[in-house]
Amino acid sequence: MDVGLRVIRKIEPIWGLIFALSVISAVLYFAFVRDFEAMQTPEIAWYVIAVLVLATERFPVELEFRRSSHSFSLTDIPLTVALIFTTGTHAFWAIVGGSLIALLLRRLPLIKFCFNVAQIALVANVMLVLVHLASGIDDDFGPLAWLAVLAATQLGGVLTIAQIIAAIVLTEGSVSREQVRQMFGMDFVVTLTGTAMALVSSILWIERPAATPLLALPILVAFGGYRAYVHERQGHEKVKFLYEANRTLSESPEVAIALEGLLERALGAFRAEQAEVILFAGDGGAPLRTGLGPGNAREAMALMDHDAAVALRTLAEESEDAIALTDPFPASIAAYLAGRGVRHGMLGVLRGEDRVIGTLMLANRYGLSRGFTRGDRALFETLAANASAALQFDRLEQAVTELRDLQDQLTHQAHHDPLTGLANRSLFSQRVREALESGGADKVAVMFIDLDDFKGVNDTLGHAIGDELLRGVASRLVRSVRKEDVVARLGGDEFAVLVQRDEDVEQGAAELAERTLAAFLAPVQAGEKPLNVSLSIGIAACQHNRTATDELLRDADVAMYEAKEGGKRRFAVFTPAMRDSIVRRHGLKEELARALKQRELMVQYQPIVDIGTGETISVEALVRWNHADRGRIPPAEFIPLAEDTGLIVPLGRYVLEEACQSVVARSDTLQVQVNLSAIELEHPDLIPTIQDVLRRTGIPPGRLVLEVTETLLVKDAERGAETLQQLRDLGVQLALDDFGTGYSSLSYLRNLPLDTLKIAREFVEGLAFSDHDAAFVRLIVGLAKTVGLKVVAEGIETREQLDMLREIGCDLGQGYYFAAPMDVDADWHSAPVAAALA
């Protein structure tokens, strides 16, 4: 089955059109045409008509458009005669037979031959049906019959053009309005003229047969004049093309622009898919290629394969004329042409004063003919000669030299950091790879260096100072290492050093790291500001001969993060245990992103209850991740990961939407409490997000409680208070979570627009055995009642804790004593009530 589908896909779509035309033609012939009698007498023998069709089809006039060609002839004359003076069967086979022989003599490609035969057969049948329908109305061959013949031939012309357009669309994908206009316009004039002359001849044949030959002279003169006009027009187009191509070359300010302009004009004039110019340097330098096509592909003065260029140059030096590239290609360039997708083409030679300076190639002509003619090659050869002269040899040599210098500069820029001048990641990776491949794998190590808290410099002092600091750090790093060590800036505030030692390279890298850390004890000058800089350094030494460059860099990066997490301003040496931790973390990151996108996370709800009655007042939304392979992943592991990777924002929105939808569906009164992270609170889209969720879920703003932590607000108390006020203005309620664990907890009660305090579980746990914790909880409850805030005690797990909270006067509680977090379809009410009344 698969083999059959592949075979079908390889069949060109034009064969489908040919098949459809043939089927329709066969139906018309056997259903109608073969039964038609001749309209008028004397009847003309079918072979006479066939000879006339052969003669007119053998010498058509070819008109070329941008991507295709179309031919016109005097075939309308014998065709009109066949409609009038022969039977349907004779007319059909005379037209098709004469055309078929003419097409065979023209040696067209098989696909074009079959298409032409199919479309001629269909047009002949349609015209015969139309004319013979009209003959039933006008038996005397009067004006009505004449109009029917004119209409039939015009319809035949329209059908012919329509079929040609369909073929162009199937083979090339599109056809311009200008092409359609030109084809229909020219066909209308030629068909009308030929049919009119044929009708006059037919009337004379009926009335005065002896006078009919007198019309042959004006018909031949008209046809000869028409061919001369078209030939003159095509010659004019060729001259115009050469003139415009030369002007493009001579007036363009740069050689690259001139070559692109030349190729664009050549593509249009020769109706080709792709064109290229290859320039050979006189000093043996690298050859440069400028190319256009196929499609939108474009390259300018790009380096090309040296061996392919030598083969093309040798082939060009051996020929004085343009070379036809047809299958089979010359063996020396066959692989190159196949790689470029060339099916057929022409190769022209660009000659300087004493050598071949380049080649010009056009390939893959559009249209059914799919080939370049001898006339095309003659024009192409003239184009190549004119291009050689217009480009001027000395100008071309200078341009090639300048381009090579520019490419050297670009190559340097491509391998060095523009800010510090150090090697960039690409060059550093190349140097590490070369060191590993040189046989000294056990003598290679990498130091991965990251500036601690560099983001704060950019945020507080600006990026200009940050750039000055990076330049200063780069300079000090270079002074800290040996000359043979390679220092690179990998990006941002990340640097790396390639360390090579003859023995104990890991120890040598550790000593270099200690020396580097010591070098940064003194401030680094950034513009006019001396700034204190600390580094975190990771070291990875090559473990075996097959260690890959990427593995070594990754291991050093892992060790750097270990150093950063260990307190910064230090270095760490990579161990496999570090990799396992990072690999798990990286895998979790990708899987968390996928789980979030596919909405595979779930939200559970823990009741917040009235301590006295056990009635559920609110529920807190808690996100859970049941991994298919890793099992239950604790929030303490994936929530920080989401914060580090930026996934916390879409994760927070997901929880918010799920919680609001679920609570609205379950209850008309329950509130729902959703946690906000620091990143979410600082995100510019927080307010619009909350507004959108409120609108789409339909939850009243007063039933949504957003929880924030004290440690979150300590980072930027003023900005945090402003954001909270904007949230409060939306109508939502605000709760301060983990109250008592912050730095200045009581001040928030006065400065922030809060509704609820949630006492941290640490203090609730100590109620039964710590007088200090009991006193603190009592103080908080009393203070909250004074300022009109509700208090929720978190982490209630025992009856003793519940009794003490009732005694203190706390109204609301939350914890496993009442209920663990529940699924969305669980009973949120019964368990808390039973626990409270037990």
ABEGO torsion letter per residue (X at the ends): XAAAAAAAAABBAAAAAAAAAAAAAAAAAAAAAAABBBABOBBBBAAAAAAAAAAAAABBBBBBBAABBBBBBAAAAAAAAAAAABBAAAAAAAAAAAAAAAAAAAGBBAAAAAAAAAAAAAAAAAAAAAAAAAAAABAAGBAAAAAAAAAAAAAAAAAAAAAAAAAAAAAAGBBBAAAAAAAAAAAAAAAAAAAAAAAAAAAAAAABAAAAAAAAAAAAAAAAAAAAAAAAAAAAAAAAAAAAAAAAAAABABAAAAAAAAAAAAAAAAGBABBBBBBBBAAGBBBBBBBBOBEABBBBGBBBBAAAAAAAAAAAAABABBBBBBOBBBAAAAAAAAAAGBABBBBBBBBBAABBAEBBBBBGBBEAAGBBBAAAAAAAAAAAAAAAAAAEAAAAAAAAAAAAAAAAAAAAAAABBAAAGBBBAAAAAAAAAAAAAAGAAAABBBBBBBBBGAAAAAAAAEAAAAAAAAAAAAAAAAAABBAABBBBBAEEABBBBBBBBABGAAAAAAAAAAAAAAAAABBBBBEABBBBBBBBBBBBBBABAABBAAAAAAAAAAAAAAAAAAGEGBBBBBBAAAAAAAAAAAAAAAAAAAAAAAGABBBBBBBBBBAAAGBBABBBBBBBBBBAAAEBBBAAAAAAAAAAAGAAAAAAAAAAAAAAAAAAAABAABBBBBBBBAAAAABAAAAAAAAAAAAAAGBBAAABBBBBBAAAAAABAAAAAAAAAAAAAAGBBBBBBGBGABABAAAAAAABBBABBBBBAAAAAAAAABAAAAAAAAAAAAAAAAAGBBBBBBGBABAAAAAAAAAAGBABBBEAAABBBBBAABBAAAAAAAAAAX
